[in-house]
Amino acid sequence: ARPLLAIALAGAAALPAAAQETRLDGFYLGIFGGIAVLDSTVVIPAAEGRAAAKFVDQGGDGAVVGLRGGWGRMISRHGYAGIEGEFLLPIDVTSRLNALGVEYRDRLRNEFGVYGRIGWSPERNSLFFLRAGMTIPRQSFDSVPGGSRETWSVAPAIGLGAETHVTRHVAARIDATYSGPTGDNRMESYRMTAGLPWRF
């Protein structure tokens, strides 16, 4: 009877440990790809004989690919918190508009971002999350005829997504992210991506 009692007690002690096992803790690195949509705004100041004017284009889009890495852990039975960074490489993501007889082209060249993540996990294998942070896009702003200039800017960003592990280390993830720079000549970005993070 004693050996059976010892086995039962050992099994009962192992249950909480098994219940606490999670695949979401630790560092991860992954790739992603998807589509980005740009809304560019051009403000032309007033001049002699002409009032100030504002023009908005809502039609620029293109493909994006990138790398993402971060760290996170479960902070309660279902709660998750972490931080991540990403690098985004657009593939001809350009917004074009005509204003007062001039064509303006706003092209996203690349982008860096840093985000904090909080989420909810039903069973410590999948995660539904919100993220918020800052992105640093590099964009070129061209006018035809006219000149060209490149600028870096800092933009607040917010997003949501979900991920689930398909193996012990590999997860499938989807994201939707919005970033909205401020200023007269600005570029808003909407992104939908899917990726495969690898957890160490």
trRosetta pair geometry for C-beta under 8 A, 3 or more apart (Angstrom, degrees):
i j d omega theta_ij theta_ji phi_ij phi_ji
1 4 5.8 -61 -155 40 36 110
1 5 6.2 37 150 -22 70 108
2 5 5.5 -54 -145 36 34 113
2 6 6.3 36 156 -22 66 103
3 6 5.6 -53 -148 34 33 112
3 7 6.5 33 154 -19 66 104
4 7 5.8 -53 -150 35 33 111
4 8 6.4 33 152 -19 65 106
5 8 5.7 -54 -148 36 32 112
5 9 6.3 30 155 -18 65 107
6 9 5.8 -56 -147 38 30 110
6 10 6.3 31 154 -20 65 107
7 10 5.8 -55 -148 36 30 111
7 11 6.4 30 154 -18 64 106
8 11 5.8 -56 -150 36 30 111
8 12 6.4 29 153 -18 65 106
9 12 5.7 -53 -146 36 32 111
9 13 6.4 33 154 -20 65 105
10 13 5.7 -55 -149 36 31 111
10 14 6.5 30 153 -21 64 107
11 14 5.7 -57 -149 34 33 111
11 15 6.9 48 152 -38 63 94
12 15 5.8 -37 -157 7 36 117
13 16 7.3 -53 -173 27 38 100
13 17 7.6 27 142 -6 64 111
14 17 5.6 -64 -159 42 48 113
14 18 6.0 46 149 -22 79 106
15 18 5.8 -58 -146 37 32 109
15 19 6.2 31 157 -21 67 107
16 19 5.5 -55 -145 36 33 112
16 20 6.3 26 158 -17 67 108
17 20 5.9 -62 -149 38 30 106
17 21 7.1 52 149 -47 62 88
18 21 5.7 -29 -159 -7 39 117
20 124 7.9 115 -174 -64 33 173
21 124 6.9 148 99 110 50 142
22 25 5.3 89 93 -13 115 99
22 74 5.2 -146 -96 -14 174 136
22 121 7.6 72 -138 117 115 160
22 124 3.7 -97 -112 -178 88 120
22 125 7.6 -148 -147 -63 58 50
23 124 6.7 126 21 143 67 78
23 125 5.4 48 29 -120 120 62
23 165 4.8 -14 113 -46 153 159
23 168 6.7 -149 -122 -162 122 50
23 169 8.0 -144 -162 -89 109 29
23 171 7.8 149 129 -70 121 111
23 199 6.6 133 170 63 80 158
24 72 6.6 -51 158 101 90 107
24 73 7.2 133 112 -135 85 31
24 74 5.9 93 76 -48 118 92
24 80 6.0 -65 145 -118 146 131
24 121 6.1 -113 -26 -83 159 158
24 124 6.0 -125 6 -165 112 65
24 125 7.5 -152 -39 -103 96 16
24 127 5.9 112 -116 -57 136 128
24 199 7.7 -121 -130 -106 24 158
25 72 7.2 -124 -125 102 37 60
25 73 4.4 37 -125 -123 85 81
25 74 6.1 -66 -67 6 95 84
26 71 6.8 -82 158 -141 27 78
26 72 7.8 -12 51 59 28 53
26 73 7.2 83 -29 -84 39 86
26 199 5.6 99 81 -173 114 100
26 200 5.5 -134 153 66 127 80
27 69 7.3 6 -176 -176 92 94
27 70 7.3 -174 -146 101 60 33
27 71 4.9 -31 -95 -94 66 87
27 199 7.2 146 87 -150 43 62
27 200 4.8 7 71 26 94 122
28 69 6.5 -173 96 -145 55 57
28 70 6.0 -7 56 59 89 70
28 71 7.4 162 15 -87 72 39
28 72 7.8 -22 8 22 113 94
28 171 7.8 -22 -142 24 145 120
28 197 4.4 32 165 173 128 118
28 198 6.2 163 -155 78 77 40
28 199 4.5 -37 -93 -93 98 65
28 200 6.9 -154 -84 -2 43 76
29 67 7.5 -8 -171 -175 86 96
29 68 7.5 165 -153 91 44 51
29 69 4.4 -4 -106 -104 74 100
29 197 6.9 150 79 -152 19 75
29 198 5.7 -23 66 57 72 93
29 200 7.7 49 5 -41 95 100
30 67 7.5 163 89 -155 39 56
30 68 5.4 -19 66 65 85 93
30 69 7.3 157 18 -81 61 56
30 171 7.9 -65 -85 59 151 87
30 173 7.3 86 117 26 164 133
30 195 5.2 107 137 151 121 117
30 196 5.4 -163 -155 95 113 46
30 197 3.3 -91 -37 -98 144 52
30 198 5.8 154 -81 4 81 66
31 65 7.3 -10 -175 -175 97 92
31 66 7.2 160 -156 88 58 44
31 67 6.1 -34 -103 -102 63 60
31 68 7.5 159 -98 21 15 83
31 195 5.8 -164 100 -150 43 101
31 196 6.2 5 55 51 80 85
32 65 7.2 167 91 -156 50 51
32 66 5.4 -16 62 63 89 89
32 67 7.9 165 20 -91 79 16
32 68 5.9 25 -2 -4 119 123
32 86 7.8 -22 33 -145 127 131
32 173 7.3 -62 -98 82 118 107
32 175 7.3 8 -162 21 155 122
32 193 4.6 56 158 162 121 124
32 194 6.4 178 -151 91 88 27
32 195 2.8 -53 -92 -74 89 125
32 196 7.6 172 -81 16 62 52
33 63 6.9 2 -175 -177 99 100
33 64 6.7 176 -150 93 56 55
33 65 4.5 -14 -101 -105 92 74
33 66 7.4 162 -81 19 49 67
33 193 6.4 172 94 -147 17 91
33 194 6.9 -24 64 60 64 71
33 195 7.0 131 10 -85 53 79
34 63 7.4 174 99 -151 26 65
34 64 5.8 -14 65 59 69 93
34 175 7.8 -126 -22 63 161 88
34 191 6.2 97 96 179 129 86
34 192 5.0 -149 179 100 132 57
34 193 3.3 -129 -5 -100 140 56
34 194 6.0 126 -76 8 103 65
35 61 6.3 13 179 -177 104 107
35 62 7.2 179 -148 98 71 23
35 63 6.0 -50 -99 -104 63 50
35 64 6.8 143 -118 15 12 89
35 191 7.1 176 91 -146 46 59
35 192 5.6 5 54 55 86 92
35 193 7.9 -173 26 -76 46 60
36 61 6.5 177 91 -147 50 62
36 62 6.2 -14 57 63 88 68
36 63 7.7 92 15 -171 82 7
36 64 4.8 63 -20 -28 113 129
36 90 6.2 -66 37 -114 143 108
36 93 5.0 6 76 -131 119 146
36 108 6.8 -58 115 47 151 159
36 189 5.8 -23 -166 -161 111 99
36 190 7.0 147 -159 77 57 48
36 191 4.7 -19 -103 -98 79 87
37 60 6.9 135 -165 87 51 59
37 61 4.5 -17 -104 -97 69 98
37 189 7.4 141 74 -157 49 49
37 190 4.5 -16 59 61 100 102
37 191 7.6 -171 21 -74 67 42
38 57 7.9 20 112 99 88 101
38 60 3.7 -27 60 82 106 118
38 61 6.9 -170 14 -74 74 44
38 93 6.2 120 -26 161 123 98
38 94 7.5 -91 41 157 146 9
38 95 4.1 -116 103 -47 119 120
38 106 6.6 -158 151 99 142 110
38 108 6.4 -167 -78 -27 136 116
38 187 5.6 -24 -159 -168 110 101
38 188 6.9 142 -158 75 54 54
38 189 5.9 -19 -101 -99 70 67
38 190 7.9 -162 -71 24 28 73
39 56 6.5 4 -180 -174 98 97
39 57 6.7 179 -152 87 52 57
39 58 5.0 1 -113 -106 97 70
39 60 7.5 -171 -68 36 26 96
39 95 6.9 135 -126 -121 11 153
39 187 7.3 152 77 -158 47 50
39 188 4.3 -7 57 55 100 108
39 190 7.8 51 -9 -8 99 103
40 56 7.4 172 89 -150 45 52
40 57 5.0 6 54 50 87 105
40 60 6.5 46 -11 3 106 138
40 95 4.0 158 -7 101 118 142
40 97 6.5 -152 80 -3 108 122
40 104 7.3 -150 123 118 138 116
40 106 3.9 149 -107 30 150 152
40 185 7.8 3 -176 -171 94 70
40 186 7.2 -180 -148 93 57 42
40 187 5.0 -16 -101 -104 80 78
40 188 7.7 -160 -73 23 34 68
41 54 6.8 -7 -171 -172 98 95
41 55 7.2 160 -154 84 52 49
41 56 5.1 -14 -103 -103 79 79
41 57 7.9 -158 -72 22 37 67
41 184 7.6 -136 115 164 103 39
41 185 6.8 -166 92 -136 69 33
41 186 5.2 5 49 53 106 82
41 187 7.7 -160 20 -74 72 37
41 188 7.8 53 -13 -10 103 97
42 54 7.3 165 87 -154 51 49
42 55 4.8 -8 59 60 97 98
42 56 7.9 -170 24 -75 66 37
42 97 6.5 -163 6 77 124 130
42 99 5.4 -132 89 -14 137 161
42 104 5.3 108 -69 46 152 174
42 184 7.9 31 -161 148 33 81
42 185 5.7 20 -116 -115 57 86
43 52 7.1 4 -178 -179 88 105
43 53 7.5 172 -154 91 48 46
43 54 5.0 -12 -106 -106 76 82
43 55 8.0 -174 -77 24 34 65
43 184 3.9 -97 44 -168 128 96
43 185 6.5 -124 27 -59 80 63
44 52 6.5 174 90 -155 62 58
44 53 4.7 3 53 58 107 90
44 54 7.6 -161 22 -74 69 36
44 55 7.5 33 -8 -1 103 104
44 99 6.3 173 -30 147 130 130
44 100 6.4 -11 -9 1 176 140
45 52 5.5 -36 -153 -111 34 98
46 50 6.4 179 -155 99 58 69
46 51 5.5 -35 -114 -156 100 34
46 52 4.1 -59 -50 -49 82 79
47 50 4.7 16 59 54 86 109
50 53 7.7 -53 165 -19 102 110
53 99 6.7 162 114 -170 126 110
53 100 6.6 134 60 -46 156 116
55 97 5.5 163 140 143 120 139
55 98 7.9 -121 -171 87 154 36
55 99 4.1 -133 -5 -93 160 119
55 104 7.8 134 87 29 132 137
56 97 7.4 -163 125 -105 14 161
57 60 6.5 62 122 -21 118 97
57 95 5.0 145 96 173 128 105
57 96 6.4 -175 -153 82 162 31
57 97 3.5 -137 -58 -61 121 116
57 104 7.9 -160 -18 79 136 103
57 106 7.7 169 53 25 130 118
59 95 6.7 126 68 -138 62 78
59 96 7.4 -52 81 50 109 73
60 93 6.5 86 154 173 104 66
60 94 5.4 -122 -144 109 117 33
60 95 2.8 -95 -24 -81 143 67
60 96 6.7 128 -80 1 101 60
60 106 6.9 -107 -38 72 167 91
61 93 6.8 -48 180 -137 23 81
62 90 6.0 73 93 -176 122 100
62 91 5.6 -152 159 81 112 66
62 92 4.9 -162 -134 91 149 65
62 93 3.6 -142 50 -86 120 63
62 94 6.8 59 -27 9 136 63
63 90 7.5 140 90 -162 47 58
63 91 4.4 -8 73 50 93 121
63 92 7.9 37 37 50 78 79
63 93 7.6 -140 49 -64 32 95
64 88 5.6 -10 -174 -170 125 100
64 89 6.8 150 -160 78 70 45
64 90 5.0 -37 -101 -104 87 59
64 91 6.7 -163 -83 9 34 81
64 93 6.6 9 -67 -49 94 140
64 191 6.6 -37 38 -135 150 118
64 193 6.9 -66 83 -90 110 113
65 88 7.9 150 82 -155 32 55
65 89 5.4 -22 68 65 80 98
65 91 7.1 52 -1 -31 94 110
66 86 5.6 48 152 175 133 104
66 87 5.6 -177 -155 91 94 54
66 88 4.3 -35 -88 -104 135 51
66 89 6.0 164 -84 14 68 73
66 193 7.5 -29 36 -139 115 154
67 86 6.6 176 91 -151 49 66
67 87 5.1 10 52 49 91 99
68 84 6.1 23 -179 171 96 123
68 85 7.3 -179 -148 94 59 41
68 86 4.1 -14 -103 -103 83 101
68 87 7.8 -159 -71 25 50 58
68 195 6.6 62 27 143 130 169
68 197 6.8 -66 88 -91 108 102
69 84 6.6 -180 98 -152 32 83
69 85 6.2 -10 63 60 77 82
69 86 7.6 157 19 -85 54 57
70 82 5.8 90 148 152 120 117
70 83 5.7 -160 -154 102 105 47
70 84 2.7 -53 -71 -100 142 81
70 85 6.5 153 -78 14 84 56
70 115 8.0 -45 -96 67 144 88
70 117 7.4 70 156 5 158 128
71 82 5.7 -160 103 -153 46 101
71 83 6.2 5 56 55 80 79
71 84 7.6 172 20 -79 44 67
72 80 6.0 42 162 176 124 98
72 81 6.3 -169 -149 101 92 34
72 82 2.2 -50 -91 -76 102 136
72 83 7.2 163 -74 17 80 44
72 84 7.6 -31 -40 -49 109 98
72 117 6.2 -45 -93 71 140 119
73 80 7.3 -168 102 -146 25 71
73 81 7.1 -16 59 62 63 71
73 82 6.8 130 5 -79 49 94
74 77 7.8 -1 174 -154 122 7
74 78 8.0 -82 -150 -157 107 5
74 79 6.8 114 -164 81 66 53
74 80 5.6 -46 -102 -96 54 73
74 121 6.8 -76 -105 37 107 139
74 124 6.2 -20 -74 -119 148 102
75 79 4.9 -56 66 105 89 107
75 80 6.7 146 9 -117 86 18
75 81 5.0 22 -22 11 135 109
76 79 3.8 45 38 30 104 110
78 120 5.4 14 152 -157 103 77
78 121 5.6 -164 -158 61 62 62
78 122 6.8 15 -132 -99 111 27
79 118 7.5 -26 -167 -167 88 90
79 119 7.6 141 -161 81 46 47
79 120 6.7 -29 -100 -103 47 61
79 121 7.8 -120 -23 21 4 86
80 117 7.3 -27 120 123 101 99
80 118 6.7 147 85 -163 66 44
80 119 4.1 -18 62 63 117 92
80 120 7.0 -149 15 -63 96 16
80 121 5.6 79 -36 -19 122 110
80 127 5.8 -26 21 -133 166 121
80 129 6.9 -68 82 -95 124 108
81 116 7.7 -14 -166 -179 84 94
81 117 6.9 158 -155 90 39 65
81 118 5.4 -6 -102 -105 73 73
81 119 7.8 -177 -70 23 36 70
82 116 7.5 164 91 -161 41 56
82 117 4.7 -9 64 58 86 107
83 114 7.4 2 -177 -176 99 87
83 115 7.0 169 -154 91 57 50
83 116 5.4 -31 -101 -107 77 61
83 117 6.9 -173 -82 14 24 82
84 114 7.6 177 94 -151 42 50
84 115 5.4 -12 63 62 84 94
84 117 6.3 31 3 -19 109 121
84 131 7.4 -40 43 -137 113 141
85 112 7.3 -7 -173 -174 101 87
85 113 6.6 168 -153 90 57 54
85 114 5.0 -18 -101 -101 87 71
85 115 7.5 166 -86 19 37 71
86 112 7.4 166 87 -154 51 47
86 113 5.0 -6 55 58 91 100
86 115 7.6 8 3 5 105 112
87 110 7.1 -6 -175 178 85 110
87 111 7.4 157 -158 85 44 53
87 112 5.8 -16 -104 -103 69 71
88 110 6.3 159 85 -167 66 61
88 111 4.1 -6 54 60 116 99
88 112 7.6 -157 19 -69 81 26
88 113 7.1 41 -14 -4 113 111
88 191 8.0 -77 -131 -113 146 160
89 110 5.6 -15 -105 -116 58 94
90 93 3.8 -80 -170 11 134 119
90 107 7.9 -175 95 176 142 78
90 108 4.6 92 -13 97 161 104
90 109 7.0 -157 41 -173 112 5
90 110 6.9 -151 11 -89 83 42
90 111 7.6 64 -29 -3 101 103
92 107 7.7 -54 -150 -142 44 113
93 107 6.8 126 84 -157 59 65
93 108 4.5 -21 87 46 117 111
94 105 5.8 -11 -171 -169 115 97
94 106 6.9 150 -158 77 61 46
94 107 4.4 -20 -103 -98 88 85
94 108 7.6 -146 -76 17 44 69
95 105 7.3 153 80 -156 49 48
95 106 4.5 -13 60 61 100 101
95 107 7.7 -168 24 -74 63 41
95 187 6.8 171 23 -129 139 103
96 103 6.5 -8 -167 -172 100 99
96 104 7.0 160 -151 84 51 53
96 105 5.2 -12 -100 -102 81 74
96 106 7.8 -169 -73 23 36 69
97 103 7.5 165 88 -151 32 56
97 104 5.4 -12 63 58 80 99
98 101 7.3 9 -179 -110 99 10
98 102 7.0 159 -154 77 61 35
98 103 5.4 -32 -97 -95 76 64
98 104 7.5 170 -92 15 25 76
99 102 5.8 -29 70 62 70 87
99 104 6.1 7 17 -7 110 121
102 143 5.4 2 169 -168 121 106
102 144 7.0 152 -169 68 71 45
102 145 7.4 -91 -129 44 91 51
102 146 6.4 47 -156 -27 126 133
103 143 7.0 148 82 -158 51 53
103 144 4.4 -19 66 58 105 101
104 141 7.3 -12 -169 -171 98 81
104 142 7.1 156 -157 85 50 52
104 143 5.3 -21 -101 -101 71 75
104 144 7.9 -171 -76 18 27 74
105 140 7.7 -1 109 106 94 92
105 141 7.5 164 85 -154 56 37
105 142 4.4 -8 57 60 101 102
105 143 7.7 -172 20 -77 73 29
105 144 7.1 41 -9 -11 109 110
106 139 6.1 4 -174 176 82 128
106 140 7.7 171 -151 85 39 51
106 141 5.6 1 -108 -109 74 74
106 142 8.0 -164 -70 27 35 68
106 185 7.9 -173 -98 174 124 95
106 187 5.2 -178 159 -88 136 120
107 139 6.3 160 81 -159 46 75
107 140 4.8 -5 57 55 102 95
107 142 7.5 20 1 4 107 108
108 111 6.7 -21 -175 -40 112 112
108 137 6.0 -60 -138 -164 95 122
108 138 7.8 102 -166 77 55 53
108 139 5.5 -39 -102 -102 47 90
108 187 6.9 179 -72 145 92 152
108 189 7.0 78 -87 -98 147 126
109 137 7.8 128 44 176 73 76
109 138 4.4 -57 64 102 115 97
109 139 6.1 -177 1 -100 89 28
109 140 6.0 85 -51 -17 114 92
109 150 7.0 15 -20 -141 151 116
110 137 7.6 177 95 -149 37 58
110 138 5.3 14 53 42 74 111
111 135 5.5 2 -178 -179 113 113
111 136 6.6 159 -157 79 62 49
111 137 4.3 -20 -103 -101 101 71
111 138 7.0 -156 -76 16 51 68
111 189 7.9 9 -86 -54 163 178
112 135 6.9 160 87 -159 43 62
112 136 4.6 -6 60 54 94 103
113 133 6.2 109 176 96 88 124
113 134 6.9 -173 -145 98 66 43
113 135 4.0 -24 -96 -104 97 81
113 136 7.2 -172 -75 16 48 66
113 157 6.3 -35 -139 42 125 156
113 179 7.9 -120 -104 -76 126 141
114 133 5.0 -142 99 177 56 138
114 134 5.9 5 54 56 88 81
115 131 4.3 33 169 172 133 116
115 132 6.4 144 -149 72 87 18
115 133 3.5 -130 -100 -4 51 137
115 157 7.1 -73 -89 89 105 111
115 159 7.4 -35 -130 36 151 112
116 131 6.6 173 84 -150 41 71
116 132 6.1 -18 56 62 88 71
116 133 5.9 144 6 -71 66 99
117 129 5.1 6 -171 -179 105 136
117 130 7.2 162 -149 84 60 43
117 131 4.5 -27 -96 -95 77 96
118 129 6.5 161 86 -150 34 84
118 130 5.8 -9 62 59 83 89
118 131 7.8 163 21 -85 57 50
119 127 4.7 42 142 -176 150 101
119 128 5.8 165 -160 83 97 42
119 129 3.2 -47 -85 -92 116 85
119 130 7.0 171 -82 18 66 57
120 127 7.4 146 73 -153 35 61
120 128 5.3 -16 60 61 87 96
120 129 7.7 179 19 -79 56 53
121 124 5.2 86 133 -83 135 37
121 125 7.3 142 -172 32 114 36
121 126 6.2 157 -143 82 81 52
121 127 4.9 -34 -86 -96 95 70
121 128 7.6 172 -80 19 44 67
122 126 6.4 1 35 65 93 105
123 126 6.7 44 47 26 87 89
125 164 6.6 37 130 -154 83 77
125 165 5.2 -96 -173 31 82 112
126 162 7.1 7 178 -178 99 95
126 163 6.8 -175 -152 97 61 49
126 164 3.9 -12 -107 -104 97 89
126 165 7.2 -126 -72 10 57 71
127 162 6.7 174 91 -152 55 54
127 163 5.2 2 53 55 97 87
127 164 7.5 -178 20 -75 61 51
128 160 7.9 6 179 -176 78 97
128 161 7.8 -169 -150 100 49 39
128 162 5.0 -15 -104 -103 66 92
129 160 6.8 176 95 -151 52 59
129 161 5.8 -12 62 64 91 76
129 162 7.1 160 18 -89 74 40
129 163 7.6 -2 7 10 118 96
130 158 7.6 -13 -175 -171 94 90
130 159 7.4 161 -159 90 53 47
130 160 5.2 -27 -104 -100 64 82
131 158 7.2 165 91 -156 55 46
131 159 5.0 -9 61 63 96 91
131 160 7.3 174 18 -85 73 33
131 161 7.3 -4 2 17 113 105
131 175 8.0 -24 30 -139 132 114
131 177 7.7 -34 75 -104 112 101
132 156 7.7 -4 -172 -175 90 91
132 157 7.0 172 -151 94 50 57
132 158 4.7 -4 -106 -109 86 78
132 159 7.6 176 -76 23 48 62
133 156 7.8 179 105 -152 27 57
133 157 5.8 -15 69 63 66 96
134 154 5.8 -7 -174 -171 120 95
134 155 6.9 144 -159 73 67 40
134 156 6.2 -48 -103 -103 67 44
134 157 6.5 135 -124 16 16 93
135 154 7.6 157 81 -155 43 48
135 155 5.1 -23 63 65 90 95
135 156 8.0 51 19 148 79 5
135 157 4.7 63 -15 -30 107 138
135 179 4.8 -42 31 -116 136 154
135 189 7.8 -72 84 52 160 140
136 152 6.1 7 178 -173 96 101
136 153 7.1 178 -149 82 56 39
136 154 5.7 -21 -99 -100 78 64
136 155 7.6 166 -87 19 29 77
137 152 7.4 173 90 -146 41 55
137 153 6.1 -10 60 55 83 89
137 155 6.4 6 7 9 105 128
137 179 7.3 146 -30 109 123 149
137 181 7.3 -97 39 -47 121 131
137 187 7.0 -106 102 79 153 122
137 189 7.1 153 -71 -27 151 146
138 150 6.5 16 179 180 93 106
138 151 7.4 -179 -148 91 56 37
138 152 5.3 -26 -98 -94 77 75
139 150 7.0 178 92 -149 37 65
139 151 6.0 -15 62 60 81 81
139 153 7.4 -16 18 11 109 110
139 187 5.6 152 -101 13 166 152
140 148 6.3 0 -177 -173 105 101
140 149 7.2 169 -152 90 63 34
140 150 4.8 -34 -97 -95 74 81
141 148 7.2 160 82 -154 48 54
141 149 5.5 -15 59 65 94 82
141 150 7.5 163 14 -93 72 31
141 151 6.7 8 -2 7 116 110
141 185 6.2 56 -137 155 155 136
142 146 7.4 145 176 82 59 101
142 147 7.6 -132 -140 113 58 38
142 148 4.5 -7 -105 -108 85 90
143 146 3.2 -12 94 66 105 146
143 147 6.4 26 45 46 98 51
143 148 7.7 -160 24 -75 61 53
153 181 5.0 37 130 -129 142 140
153 183 7.4 -108 -132 3 141 144
153 186 7.9 -178 167 -128 174 81
154 181 7.7 131 84 -116 32 95
155 179 4.5 80 121 172 127 109
155 180 6.3 171 -170 69 110 27
155 181 4.0 -71 -97 -73 113 76
155 182 7.9 159 -118 -2 77 64
155 189 7.8 97 112 21 159 111
156 179 6.8 174 92 -145 39 72
156 180 6.6 -21 67 55 85 78
157 177 6.0 15 179 -179 114 105
157 178 6.6 174 -150 90 69 44
157 179 3.8 -29 -95 -92 97 92
157 180 7.9 151 -91 10 54 61
158 177 7.3 172 91 -149 32 65
158 178 5.9 -12 61 59 77 90
159 175 5.7 20 165 -175 137 97
159 176 5.8 177 -153 91 89 49
159 177 3.5 -32 -85 -99 130 72
159 178 6.7 161 -80 15 71 61
159 191 7.9 -33 -106 66 129 98
160 175 7.6 165 89 -149 32 59
160 176 5.9 -5 58 56 75 94
161 173 6.3 41 157 -179 130 89
161 174 5.5 -170 -152 95 95 56
161 175 3.9 -34 -82 -101 139 59
161 176 6.6 167 -75 16 79 62
162 173 7.2 -173 96 -144 42 59
162 174 5.9 6 53 52 78 92
163 171 4.7 48 170 154 113 129
163 172 6.5 176 -149 87 71 42
163 173 3.7 -15 -98 -99 107 86
163 174 7.5 176 -77 19 63 55
163 197 7.0 -4 -148 28 150 121
164 171 6.2 172 89 -154 24 92
164 172 6.0 -11 59 54 75 87
165 168 7.1 22 175 -132 132 11
165 169 7.9 127 -147 52 112 7
165 170 7.0 118 -153 84 72 42
165 171 4.6 -57 -92 -94 54 84
165 199 7.9 -49 -105 14 114 131
166 170 5.6 -42 59 100 92 94
166 171 6.6 140 4 -126 77 29
166 172 5.4 61 -31 -19 120 101
167 170 4.5 39 42 39 104 95
169 198 5.6 20 148 -161 102 75
169 199 5.2 -148 -155 60 64 74
169 200 7.5 46 -144 -88 112 17
170 196 6.0 -6 -166 -175 101 100
170 197 7.5 161 -149 87 51 46
170 198 5.7 -22 -96 -103 70 70
170 199 7.8 -158 -69 17 24 78
171 196 7.1 163 77 -154 49 52
171 197 5.2 -7 54 61 102 92
171 199 6.9 54 -12 -19 109 108
172 194 7.5 -7 -176 -173 85 98
172 195 8.0 161 -157 87 46 39
172 196 6.4 -23 -102 -102 55 72
173 194 6.9 160 89 -157 54 53
173 195 5.0 -22 66 65 102 82
173 196 7.2 175 20 -84 89 22
173 197 5.8 40 -10 -2 137 104
174 192 7.7 -7 -173 -172 94 80
174 193 7.2 170 -153 91 52 49
174 194 5.0 -19 -101 -102 76 78
174 195 7.9 158 -85 20 33 66
175 191 7.3 4 110 110 100 100
175 192 7.3 171 89 -150 58 39
175 193 4.9 -4 56 59 101 92
175 194 7.7 -177 19 -79 72 34
175 195 7.5 4 1 10 111 109
176 190 7.8 -10 -171 -173 86 82
176 191 7.0 167 -152 88 43 58
176 192 5.5 -8 -103 -101 77 73
177 189 7.7 -3 110 114 92 99
177 190 7.6 164 86 -155 52 40
177 191 4.6 -7 57 57 94 105
177 193 7.5 -2 8 11 110 108
178 188 7.5 -5 -169 -179 87 97
178 189 7.0 163 -152 89 44 61
178 190 5.5 -7 -104 -105 80 69
178 191 7.7 -172 -74 21 37 73
179 188 7.0 179 91 -155 57 56
179 189 4.7 7 52 53 96 104
180 186 7.9 45 -178 155 60 132
180 188 4.9 3 -113 -119 72 97
180 189 7.9 -149 -68 30 44 64
181 186 4.6 -161 93 -154 101 108
181 187 6.2 35 34 53 125 60
181 188 7.1 -146 30 -80 72 53
182 186 6.4 -72 179 -100 8 152
183 186 4.8 140 63 -66 86 108
